[in-house]
Amino acid sequence: MYDGRSEGVVQLYDEWVGVGSYERDARRARAGYVAALRLLARAMTTFETAGVSLEPGPGGRIEPWTDEDRAVMIACAEAWHEIVQRRQAYDSAMRALGEPGSWPHA
């Protein structure tokens, strides 16, 4: 049952800790980037074991991809896209955070 008192606690917490804490955002961005790296590692391991044909074969013929090959390639592309997105978010969070000497509690 909501009695309205928790709103005051949230407001007090937000004033004390800060909404959108730069440090919290930087930690989350770092965790997201590390998770994206792990996703990429799994996708690339799957790619290596799948043996997807990329180079033209004898006579210059490019081998067709199977449905599995296509799925592997899409997973790799999505993982690389996630790396770029997460790294940009991390870089942005670190710029917003600034140098440790500028942190409020430093």
C-alpha positions as CSV (number, residue, x, y, z in Angstrom):
1,M,0.0,0.0,0.0
2,Y,1.4,3.4,-1.0
3,D,1.1,6.0,1.8
4,G,3.0,8.9,0.1
5,R,5.9,8.8,2.6
6,S,8.3,7.1,0.2
7,E,8.1,10.1,-2.2
8,G,9.9,12.1,0.5
9,V,12.6,9.5,0.9
10,V,13.2,9.4,-2.9
11,Q,13.4,13.2,-3.0
12,L,15.8,13.3,-0.1
13,Y,17.9,10.6,-1.7
14,D,18.0,12.4,-5.0
15,E,19.0,15.7,-3.4
16,W,21.8,14.0,-1.4
17,V,23.1,11.5,-4.0
18,G,22.1,13.4,-7.1
19,V,19.9,12.3,-10.0
20,G,22.0,11.3,-12.9
21,S,25.2,10.9,-11.0
22,Y,28.1,11.1,-13.4
23,E,30.0,8.5,-11.5
24,R,27.0,6.1,-11.6
25,D,26.6,6.8,-15.3
26,A,30.3,6.1,-15.9
27,R,30.1,2.8,-14.0
28,R,27.0,1.7,-15.9
29,A,28.6,2.7,-19.3
30,R,31.7,0.7,-18.4
31,A,29.7,-2.3,-17.4
32,G,27.7,-2.1,-20.7
33,Y,31.0,-1.9,-22.7
34,V,32.4,-4.9,-20.9
35,A,29.2,-6.8,-21.6
36,A,29.4,-5.9,-25.2
37,L,33.0,-7.1,-25.4
38,R,31.9,-10.5,-24.0
39,L,29.0,-10.6,-26.5
40,L,31.5,-9.9,-29.3
41,A,33.9,-12.6,-28.0
42,R,31.1,-15.2,-28.1
43,A,30.0,-14.1,-31.6
44,M,33.5,-14.2,-32.9
45,T,34.1,-17.7,-31.4
46,T,31.0,-18.9,-33.1
47,F,32.2,-17.3,-36.3
48,E,35.5,-19.1,-36.1
49,T,34.0,-22.5,-35.4
50,A,31.2,-22.1,-38.1
51,G,33.6,-21.8,-41.0
52,V,31.6,-19.2,-42.8
53,S,33.0,-18.8,-46.3
54,L,34.1,-15.2,-47.0
55,E,36.8,-15.5,-49.7
56,P,36.1,-16.5,-53.3
57,G,36.8,-20.2,-53.9
58,P,38.6,-21.8,-56.8
59,G,37.7,-20.1,-60.1
60,G,36.5,-16.9,-58.2
61,R,33.2,-18.3,-57.2
62,I,31.7,-16.9,-54.0
63,E,30.1,-19.7,-52.0
64,P,26.5,-19.1,-50.9
65,W,25.8,-18.8,-47.2
66,T,23.5,-21.2,-45.4
67,D,20.9,-20.0,-43.0
68,E,23.3,-20.8,-40.2
69,D,26.1,-18.8,-41.9
70,R,23.8,-15.8,-42.3
71,A,22.7,-16.0,-38.6
72,V,26.4,-16.1,-37.5
73,M,27.2,-13.1,-39.7
74,I,24.3,-11.1,-38.4
75,A,25.2,-11.9,-34.8
76,C,28.8,-10.7,-35.5
77,A,27.5,-7.5,-37.1
78,E,25.2,-6.8,-34.2
79,A,27.9,-7.5,-31.7
80,W,30.3,-5.0,-33.5
81,H,27.5,-2.5,-33.6
82,E,26.9,-2.9,-29.9
83,I,30.7,-2.4,-29.2
84,V,30.6,0.9,-31.1
85,Q,27.4,2.1,-29.3
86,R,28.6,1.1,-25.9
87,R,32.1,2.6,-26.4
88,Q,30.6,5.9,-27.5
89,A,28.4,5.9,-24.4
90,Y,31.4,5.1,-22.2
91,D,33.5,7.9,-23.8
92,S,30.6,10.3,-23.3
93,A,30.2,9.3,-19.7
94,M,33.9,9.7,-19.0
95,R,33.9,13.2,-20.6
96,A,31.0,14.2,-18.4
97,L,32.6,12.8,-15.3
98,G,35.8,14.8,-15.8
99,E,39.0,14.3,-14.0
100,P,38.9,12.8,-10.4
101,G,40.0,16.1,-9.0
102,S,36.8,17.7,-10.2
103,W,34.5,15.2,-8.5
104,P,32.4,16.7,-5.7
105,H,33.7,14.3,-3.0
106,A,37.3,14.4,-4.1
